[in-house]
């Protein structure tokens, strides 16, 4: 059986109007090119869809049934066309985002909201990863884009900064420095530090160590752990002090006090992606990231 969508559209328009002249006008054709495809459709189906007279066009019982079915088919095709075009434009589809914990407290929520508001039909899959795992996830394609600190990247990965913020100090609530409104980095000399291992977060590890060296001392590292939230929890238990991105102060954890630090280094975070990734949703997300007003 050979029925094309042109025949279906012609028949549905005629069935909607029950008038050859009005249907032809709506289809921007003359009446004969309308009559022939409809007659061919009836011949192909082997049924009469219309009762014709010089003054009236009516649908047969078969015609009424086929009219409803044809409308569903056309609606399905129209939806398939629109959704396919939306996917090509990056307005529909799946975006897989890998992020580190620091991003969850800072740039991730507003950036994802900005993207979701702009492209509400796109699905977003969030995957929290350790910084050391993000490069492999991007190169393998298991995530489309990463949000993290900048660090050494293999060829093929691109980076764009979206947020800059200072380091701040976190100390136990009963610590002598908790009474101050602002801390100087050198005040932390000799204190037991809780920080990130270089193998997990090399960029942030070097930033903290370098900030201490800028002020004339090497931190006395007591504990290393992979997650910033764990660092803050350990500080709250009185096990040491730390320097963390200022956005971590949103935790407001009992037992831990966050204080601004005079002369601290700045922490940068950005989006990272594989240059070869052709997901149209990624292109739209990067547009949002480039317009994002998170730099301070």
C-alpha positions as CSV (number, residue, x, y, z in Angstrom):
1,X,0.0,0.0,0.0
2,X,1.4,3.4,-1.0
3,X,-0.1,6.4,0.9
4,X,1.9,9.5,1.2
5,X,1.6,12.3,3.8
6,X,0.5,14.8,1.1
7,X,-2.6,12.7,0.5
8,X,-3.3,12.5,4.3
9,X,-3.0,16.3,4.7
10,X,-5.2,16.9,1.7
11,X,-7.9,14.5,3.0
12,X,-7.8,15.9,6.6
13,X,-8.2,19.5,5.4
14,X,-11.1,18.4,3.2
15,X,-12.7,16.5,6.0
16,X,-12.3,19.4,8.3
17,X,-14.0,21.8,5.9
18,X,-16.3,19.5,4.0
19,X,-15.8,21.8,1.0
20,X,-13.4,21.4,-1.9
21,X,-13.1,25.1,-2.6
22,X,-12.4,26.1,1.0
23,X,-10.0,23.2,1.4
24,X,-8.1,24.1,-1.8
25,X,-7.8,27.7,-0.6
26,X,-6.4,26.6,2.8
27,X,-3.9,24.3,1.0
28,X,-3.0,27.0,-1.5
29,X,-3.8,24.8,-4.5
30,X,-6.5,24.7,-7.1
31,X,-9.4,22.3,-6.8
32,X,-8.4,19.6,-9.3
33,X,-5.0,18.9,-7.6
34,X,-7.0,18.3,-4.5
35,X,-9.6,16.0,-6.0
36,X,-7.2,13.7,-7.6
37,X,-5.1,12.7,-4.5
38,X,-8.2,12.2,-2.5
39,X,-9.7,9.9,-5.1
40,X,-6.3,8.0,-5.3
41,X,-6.4,7.7,-1.5
42,X,-9.9,6.1,-1.7
43,X,-8.7,3.8,-4.4
44,X,-5.6,2.7,-2.4
45,X,-7.7,2.0,0.7
46,X,-10.5,0.3,-1.3
47,X,-13.2,2.3,0.6
48,X,-15.3,5.4,0.0
49,X,-14.3,8.2,2.4
50,X,-16.6,10.9,1.0
51,X,-20.2,11.2,-0.2
52,X,-20.0,13.8,-3.0
53,X,-22.8,15.8,-4.6
54,X,-22.9,19.1,-6.5
55,X,-23.8,20.9,-3.3
56,X,-22.5,18.8,-0.5
57,X,-19.5,16.8,0.7
58,X,-20.0,14.4,3.6
59,X,-17.9,11.8,5.3
60,X,-18.8,8.2,5.2
61,X,-18.5,6.1,8.4
62,X,-15.2,4.9,7.1
63,X,-14.3,8.4,6.3
64,X,-15.0,9.6,9.8
65,X,-12.8,6.8,11.3
66,X,-10.0,7.5,8.8
67,X,-10.2,11.2,9.5
68,X,-9.5,10.7,13.2
69,X,-6.7,8.2,12.5
70,X,-5.1,10.5,9.9
71,X,-5.1,13.4,12.3
72,X,-3.2,11.4,14.8
73,X,-0.7,10.3,12.2
74,X,-0.1,13.9,11.0
75,X,0.2,15.2,14.6
76,X,2.8,12.5,15.3
77,X,4.8,13.4,12.2
78,X,4.6,17.1,13.1
79,X,5.8,16.3,16.6
80,X,8.6,14.2,15.2
81,X,9.7,16.9,12.9
82,X,9.6,19.6,15.7
83,X,11.4,17.4,18.2
84,X,14.1,16.4,15.7
85,X,14.7,20.0,14.8
86,X,14.8,20.9,18.6
87,X,17.4,18.2,19.2
88,X,19.5,19.6,16.4
89,X,19.2,23.1,17.9
90,X,20.1,21.7,21.4
91,X,16.7,22.6,22.8
92,X,15.8,19.0,23.5
93,X,18.0,16.0,24.5
94,X,20.2,15.0,27.4
95,X,23.1,16.9,28.9
96,X,25.4,15.0,31.3
97,X,27.2,17.2,33.8
98,X,30.1,16.1,36.0
99,X,30.9,18.3,38.9
100,X,33.0,18.4,42.0
101,X,31.7,19.1,45.5
102,X,33.0,22.7,45.5
103,X,30.9,23.4,42.4
104,X,27.8,22.1,44.2
105,X,28.2,24.9,46.8
106,X,28.9,27.7,44.3
107,X,28.5,27.8,40.5
108,X,26.6,24.6,39.8
109,X,23.1,25.5,41.1
110,X,22.8,29.0,39.4
111,X,24.4,27.8,36.2
112,X,22.1,24.7,35.9
113,X,19.1,26.9,36.7
114,X,20.1,29.4,34.0
115,X,20.4,26.6,31.4
116,X,17.2,24.8,32.5
117,X,15.2,28.1,32.3
118,X,16.5,28.7,28.8
119,X,16.0,25.2,27.6
120,X,13.2,23.6,29.8
121,X,12.8,20.6,27.4
122,X,16.4,19.5,27.8
123,X,17.1,16.8,30.4
124,X,20.1,17.3,32.7
125,X,21.9,14.4,34.4
126,X,24.2,15.4,37.3
127,X,27.1,13.2,38.3
128,X,29.3,14.2,41.3
129,X,32.9,13.1,40.7
130,X,36.3,13.6,42.2
131,X,38.5,16.1,40.3
132,X,41.0,13.4,39.3
133,X,38.2,11.4,37.7
134,X,36.7,14.2,35.6
135,X,39.2,14.2,32.7
136,X,38.6,10.5,32.0
137,X,34.9,11.0,32.2
138,X,35.0,13.8,29.7
139,X,37.4,12.0,27.3
140,X,35.3,8.8,27.4
141,X,32.1,10.7,26.8
142,X,30.4,9.5,30.0
143,X,29.8,13.2,30.8
144,X,29.4,16.1,28.3
145,X,30.7,18.9,30.5
146,X,32.5,19.2,33.8
147,X,32.4,22.0,36.4
148,X,35.5,22.1,38.5
149,X,38.8,23.8,39.3
150,X,41.2,24.3,36.4
151,X,44.2,21.9,36.4
152,X,46.4,20.2,33.8
153,X,44.3,18.8,31.1
154,X,45.2,16.4,28.3
155,X,45.0,17.7,24.7
156,X,41.4,17.8,23.5
157,X,39.8,19.3,26.5
158,X,38.7,23.0,26.5
159,X,38.2,25.3,29.5
160,X,36.2,28.4,30.2
161,X,36.3,30.2,33.6
162,X,32.9,31.1,35.1
163,X,33.6,32.0,38.8
164,X,36.4,33.5,40.9
165,X,36.2,33.7,44.6
166,X,38.7,34.0,47.5
167,X,39.8,31.4,49.9
168,X,38.5,31.7,53.4
169,X,39.5,30.1,56.7
170,X,37.5,27.6,58.6
171,X,38.3,27.1,62.3
172,X,36.7,25.3,65.2
173,X,34.1,27.5,67.1
174,X,36.2,27.4,70.3
175,X,39.5,28.3,68.5
176,X,41.2,31.6,69.4
177,X,40.9,32.8,65.8
178,X,37.1,32.3,65.8
179,X,36.8,35.6,67.8
180,X,38.2,37.6,64.9
181,X,36.2,39.1,62.1
182,X,39.0,38.6,59.6
183,X,42.1,36.4,59.7
184,X,45.6,37.0,58.2
185,X,47.0,33.9,56.5
186,X,50.1,34.0,58.7
187,X,47.8,33.6,61.8
188,X,47.4,29.9,60.6
189,X,51.1,29.2,60.8
190,X,51.8,26.2,63.1
191,X,48.2,25.2,63.2
192,X,47.3,21.6,62.2
193,X,45.8,21.7,58.7
194,X,43.1,19.6,57.2
195,X,43.3,19.7,53.4
196,X,43.0,17.9,50.1
197,X,45.6,15.4,48.8
198,X,47.4,16.5,45.7
199,X,46.3,13.3,43.9
200,X,42.6,14.2,44.3
201,X,42.4,17.9,43.7
202,X,45.8,19.1,42.5
203,X,44.8,22.6,41.6
204,X,43.1,23.3,45.0
205,X,45.9,21.6,46.9
206,X,48.5,23.7,45.2
207,X,46.4,26.8,45.8
208,X,46.2,26.2,49.6
209,X,49.9,25.3,49.9
210,X,50.9,28.3,47.7
211,X,48.8,30.7,49.8
212,X,50.6,29.6,52.9
213,X,54.0,29.9,51.3
214,X,53.1,33.4,50.1
215,X,52.9,34.3,53.8
216,X,56.2,32.6,54.9
217,X,55.2,29.2,56.1
218,X,54.5,25.7,55.0
219,X,51.2,24.3,56.4
220,X,51.5,21.5,59.0
221,X,49.2,19.0,57.4
222,X,47.5,16.8,59.9
223,X,44.8,15.1,57.8
224,X,44.0,14.8,54.1
225,X,40.6,13.9,52.8
226,X,38.9,13.9,49.4
227,X,35.8,16.0,50.1
228,X,35.5,19.6,51.2
229,X,32.4,18.8,53.3
230,X,34.4,16.2,55.2
231,X,37.1,18.8,55.8
232,X,34.6,21.2,57.4
233,X,33.2,18.4,59.5
234,X,36.6,17.5,60.8
235,X,37.4,21.1,61.6
236,X,34.0,21.3,63.5
237,X,35.3,18.4,65.6
238,X,38.4,20.5,66.6
239,X,40.9,18.4,64.6
240,X,42.5,21.3,62.8
241,X,41.9,24.4,60.5
242,X,41.7,24.8,56.8
243,X,41.5,27.1,53.8
244,X,38.5,26.5,51.6
245,X,36.6,28.3,48.9
246,X,34.5,31.1,50.4
247,X,31.3,29.5,49.0
248,X,31.7,26.6,51.4
249,X,30.7,29.0,54.2
250,X,27.1,28.3,53.1
251,X,27.3,25.0,55.1
252,X,26.9,26.9,58.4
253,X,27.9,23.8,60.3
254,X,27.7,23.9,64.1
255,X,31.2,23.8,65.6
256,X,32.9,25.4,62.5
257,X,33.4,29.1,61.9
258,X,34.2,30.6,58.5
259,X,36.2,33.8,58.4
260,X,37.5,36.0,55.5
261,X,41.2,35.9,55.0
262,X,43.3,39.0,54.3
263,X,45.7,38.4,51.4
264,X,44.3,35.0,50.4
265,X,44.6,33.6,46.9
266,X,41.6,33.5,44.6
267,X,39.9,30.2,43.6
268,X,38.8,29.8,40.0
269,X,36.2,27.4,38.7
270,X,35.0,26.8,35.2
271,X,33.4,24.5,32.7
272,X,35.5,21.8,30.9
273,X,34.5,19.9,27.8
274,X,35.9,17.7,25.1
275,X,36.4,19.6,21.8
276,X,35.2,16.6,19.8
277,X,31.8,16.4,21.7
278,X,29.1,17.1,19.2
279,X,26.1,17.0,21.6
280,X,24.0,20.0,20.5
281,X,22.9,20.5,24.2
282,X,26.5,21.1,25.1
283,X,26.8,24.0,22.7
284,X,23.7,25.6,24.3
285,X,25.1,25.0,27.8
286,X,28.4,26.6,26.8
287,X,26.4,29.7,25.6
288,X,24.8,29.9,29.0
289,X,28.2,29.5,30.7
290,X,29.9,32.2,28.6
291,X,27.1,34.6,29.5
292,X,27.0,33.6,33.2
293,X,27.6,36.4,35.6
294,X,29.4,34.4,38.3
295,X,32.8,36.0,37.9
296,X,33.7,38.3,40.9
